Amino acid sequence: MMEYSFEGIGISVYATLNNVVSQGQPDIVFSIDNENPVSFNANSVGDGVVSHILVYQSPVLLNGTHTLKAISTGRGSPFYFDFLTVNTAQENPVGDAIVDDRDLSILYSGTWEPNGAESEYLHTTSQTPKGPNGGTATFTFEGTGIAVYGTTDANARNGGNATHLAFTLDGFTTQYDGIPNSDVMRNVRFFSNQSLPNGRHTLSFTLLDENICYFDYLVYSHDGSGTGGNGSDGSSAGGGGSGGGGGGGGSNSKTNLGGIVGGVVGAITLLILLVLLVVCVIIRSRKQKRTKGKVVKGETQGSTTEL
């Protein structure tokens, strides 16, 4: 049994299957929060090894904590768990996010040819433009790290050289130098940087020679701290600028708070003064009434005793 708890509104499970036609489909059942178990149906999967198959997708759930369970009896063809994805319903979730090469957030220039195989992520790749600097792929993200994966061709078998790529992250360029290989290599990590300050970053890459490769997917990380947009604006100003800007932001916050507190205190003081004024007016009015009563009484007494 496999069990996984997550925060979000949905989850999907991907796996590798082997010889489904000849050995029968794997006997595995998925459930969310111990409700409505669902059996996996592999009738649409061919024979042989097929990777990154979507074997389960939950319905839309209420946002909160849920538990996925996958129970297998071991009957049927082998079942190999690859990975799962969680819909967190958050703009900047904590953890890693996988972005496929066909995602619209990746901007391409030049001629990138669609490609793909069963053992590649979501069965798709994008072939680099032929020739050096023939085009670029650019991705902007909010996070603390990023890695790029792809497929290299069997260049050594054809007497060719290894693949060379240039990666530019926030204006700094590094180079990937592959090694000649006699077979197709998949899930090759072309680039990785996991020590970025949390904020907005831009990564672009291009082929440097004639030895094409295939961009498959990228993975970026986010630690969930702060808001990406504000953080990127502050960090792009540099150390001193960012510190100065941060100080200014703090000063504005204190000034606004002081103004609010001062206004409240002033209003309370004014209210107290008004209450005191009303009390004084009432007391003075009562004194005047008492004075008038005594005078009238004195005049009445005087008038009745006058001889």
C-alpha positions in Angstrom: 0.0 0.0 0.0 1.1 3.5 -0.8 -0.2 6.4 1.3 0.4 10.1 0.9 -1.2 13.1 2.7 -1.4 16.5 1.0 -2.9 20.0 1.2 -4.9 21.0 -1.9 -7.9 20.4 -4.1 -6.7 17.6 -6.2 -4.0 15.0 -7.0 -2.8 12.9 -9.9 -0.7 9.8 -10.0 1.7 8.8 -12.8 3.4 5.4 -13.2 5.3 3.1 -15.5 3.6 0.0 -16.8 5.2 -3.1 -18.3 3.6 -5.7 -20.6 0.0 -4.9 -19.8 -1.3 -6.8 -22.9 0.6 -10.0 -22.3 0.5 -10.1 -18.4 -2.8 -8.3 -17.8 -3.4 -4.9 -16.2 -2.2 -4.3 -12.7 -4.8 -4.8 -9.9 -4.6 -1.5 -8.0 -7.2 0.6 -6.3 -7.0 4.3 -5.4 -9.0 6.2 -2.8 -9.1 9.6 -1.3 -9.9 9.9 2.5 -11.0 6.2 2.5 -14.0 7.1 0.2 -15.1 5.9 -3.3 -12.3 3.5 -4.3 -11.4 3.6 -8.0 -9.8 0.7 -9.9 -7.2 1.6 -12.5 -8.1 0.6 -16.1 -5.1 0.1 -18.4 -7.1 -1.1 -21.5 -5.8 1.8 -23.5 -2.1 1.1 -22.8 -0.1 -1.0 -25.2 2.4 -3.7 -24.5 6.0 -3.1 -23.5 7.4 -0.5 -21.1 5.3 2.7 -21.0 6.3 5.5 -18.6 4.6 8.5 -17.2 1.1 7.1 -17.6 -1.7 9.0 -15.8 -3.1 6.1 -13.7 -5.3 8.1 -11.3 -6.8 11.6 -11.1 -8.9 12.7 -8.2 -12.1 14.7 -8.5 -12.0 18.3 -7.4 -11.8 18.3 -3.6 -12.6 20.8 -0.9 -9.4 22.8 -0.1 -7.7 21.2 2.9 -5.8 18.1 4.1 -6.5 14.8 2.2 -4.9 11.4 2.1 -4.4 9.3 -1.0 -4.2 5.5 -0.7 -3.1 3.1 -3.4 -3.6 -0.6 -2.7 -2.2 -3.3 -5.0 -2.7 -7.1 -4.8 0.3 -7.7 -6.9 -1.7 -9.5 -9.6 -1.3 -8.6 -13.2 1.6 -6.7 -14.9 4.2 -4.8 -12.8 3.3 -1.3 -11.6 6.1 1.2 -11.0 5.1 4.5 -9.3 6.8 7.5 -11.1 5.5 10.6 -9.4 2.4 12.5 -8.4 1.2 16.1 -8.8 -0.9 18.1 -6.4 -3.2 21.0 -7.2 -2.6 23.2 -4.2 -4.9 26.1 -5.4 -2.1 28.4 -4.3 -0.2 31.0 -6.3 3.1 30.2 -4.7 3.0 26.7 -3.2 5.8 25.2 -1.1 7.7 22.5 -2.9 8.6 21.5 -6.4 6.6 22.2 -9.6 7.1 20.3 -12.9 6.6 22.2 -16.1 6.3 20.3 -19.4 8.0 21.5 -22.5 4.6 22.2 -24.1 3.5 24.5 -21.3 2.5 27.9 -22.5 4.6 29.6 -19.8 7.7 28.6 -21.8 8.5 31.1 -24.6 10.3 29.8 -27.7 12.2 31.6 -30.4 13.4 29.9 -33.5 12.2 26.5 -34.8 11.7 24.0 -32.1 10.3 20.8 -33.5 7.8 18.7 -31.5 9.0 15.3 -30.6 8.5 12.7 -27.9 8.6 9.1 -26.7 6.7 6.9 -24.3 9.4 7.1 -21.7 9.6 10.9 -21.6 7.6 13.1 -19.4 4.0 13.3 -20.7 5.5 11.7 -23.8 6.6 15.0 -25.3 9.8 16.8 -26.0 10.9 19.8 -28.0 13.9 19.4 -30.3 16.3 22.2 -30.3 16.8 24.3 -33.5 19.5 22.9 -35.7 22.7 24.9 -35.7 24.3 27.1 -33.0 22.2 29.9 -31.5 19.3 28.9 -33.7 16.7 29.7 -31.0 16.1 30.0 -27.3 13.7 28.7 -24.7 12.9 31.2 -21.9 11.0 30.5 -18.6 10.3 33.0 -15.8 9.4 31.8 -12.4 9.0 32.6 -8.7 11.2 30.4 -6.6 14.4 29.3 -5.1 15.8 26.8 -7.5 15.4 25.3 -11.0 16.6 22.3 -13.0 16.2 21.4 -16.7 15.9 17.9 -18.1 16.0 16.5 -21.5 17.1 13.8 -23.9 20.4 13.5 -25.8 20.7 11.7 -29.1 23.0 8.8 -29.9 25.7 11.1 -31.2 28.7 8.9 -30.6 27.2 6.0 -32.6 27.0 8.3 -35.6 30.5 9.6 -35.1 29.3 13.0 -33.8 30.2 15.1 -30.8 28.4 15.7 -27.5 25.7 18.3 -27.0 26.6 21.7 -25.7 24.1 24.2 -24.3 24.3 27.7 -22.9 22.1 28.5 -19.9 21.6 32.1 -18.9 20.0 32.7 -15.4 19.3 36.3 -14.4 22.0 37.5 -16.8 24.7 35.0 -15.8 25.6 32.3 -18.4 26.9 28.8 -17.8 27.5 26.0 -20.3 26.4 22.4 -20.3 29.0 20.1 -21.9 27.6 16.6 -22.6 29.6 13.5 -23.3 29.4 11.3 -26.4 27.0 8.4 -25.9 26.2 5.5 -28.1 22.5 5.3 -27.1 19.7 7.7 -26.5 19.9 9.1 -22.9 16.6 10.3 -21.3 16.0 12.4 -18.2 19.4 13.9 -18.5 19.9 16.9 -16.2 21.2 19.7 -18.4 21.2 22.5 -15.7 20.5 23.0 -12.0 20.7 25.8 -9.5 19.1 25.3 -6.2 20.5 28.2 -4.2 18.6 31.2 -5.5 17.1 33.9 -3.3 13.3 33.6 -3.3 11.8 35.8 -5.9 11.4 36.3 -9.7 14.0 34.7 -11.9 14.4 34.2 -15.7 16.2 31.3 -17.3 16.9 30.9 -21.0 19.0 28.4 -22.9 20.2 27.7 -26.5 22.1 25.1 -28.4 25.8 26.0 -29.1 26.6 23.5 -31.9 25.1 21.1 -34.5 24.4 18.3 -32.1 20.7 18.6 -31.3 19.0 17.5 -28.1 15.5 17.4 -26.8 14.1 19.5 -24.0 11.7 17.5 -21.9 10.7 19.3 -18.7 11.9 21.6 -16.0 11.4 21.6 -12.2 11.4 24.7 -10.1 11.2 25.1 -6.3 9.5 27.6 -4.0 9.8 27.9 -0.3 6.5 29.7 0.2 8.0 32.8 2.0 6.8 36.3 1.0 5.1 37.3 -2.2 7.1 36.6 -5.3 6.4 39.9 -7.1 7.3 42.2 -4.2 10.4 40.1 -3.4 11.7 40.3 -7.0 11.2 44.0 -7.2 13.2 44.5 -4.0 16.1 42.1 -4.9 16.5 43.4 -8.4 17.5 46.8 -7.0 20.7 45.3 -5.5 21.8 45.0 -1.9 21.8 48.7 -0.9 18.8 49.6 -3.0 16.9 46.7 -1.6 17.8 47.6 2.0 16.9 51.2 1.4 13.6 50.3 -0.2 12.8 47.9 2.7 13.5 50.7 5.2 11.3 53.1 3.4 8.5 50.5 3.3 8.9 50.0 7.1 8.8 53.8 7.7 5.6 54.2 5.7 4.0 51.4 7.6 4.9 52.9 10.9 3.8 56.4 9.8 0.4 55.0 8.7 0.0 53.2 12.0 0.9 56.3 14.0 -1.6 58.3 12.1 -4.3 55.8 12.8 -3.5 55.6 16.5 -3.2 59.4 16.7 -6.6 59.9 15.0 -8.2 57.4 17.4 -6.7 59.1 20.5 -7.7 62.5 19.2 -11.3 61.4 18.6 -11.5 59.9 22.1 -10.1 63.1 23.6 -12.6 65.2 21.7 -15.4 63.0 22.8 -14.3 63.3 26.4 -14.1 67.1 26.1 -17.6 67.2 24.6 -19.0 65.0 27.5 -17.3 67.3 30.0 -18.7 70.4 28.3 -22.2 68.9 28.3 -21.9 68.0 32.0 -20.7 71.5 32.8 -23.6 73.1 30.9 -26.1 70.8 32.8 -24.5 71.7 36.2 -24.5 75.4 35.4 -28.1 75.2 34.2 -29.2 73.5 37.5 -27.4 76.1 39.5 -29.1 78.9 37.7 -32.5 77.3 38.3 -31.8 77.0 42.0 -30.7 80.6 42.2 -33.9 81.8 40.5 -36.0 79.7 42.8 -34.5 81.3 45.9 -35.0 84.8 44.7 -38.7 84.2 43.9 -39.1 82.6 47.2 -37.5 85.5 49.0 -39.6 88.0 47.1 -42.8 86.0 48.0 -41.8 85.7 51.6 -41.0 89.4 51.6 -44.3 90.3 50.0 -46.3 88.3 52.5 -44.6 89.7 55.6 -44.7 93.2 54.5 -46.9 95.3 56.7 
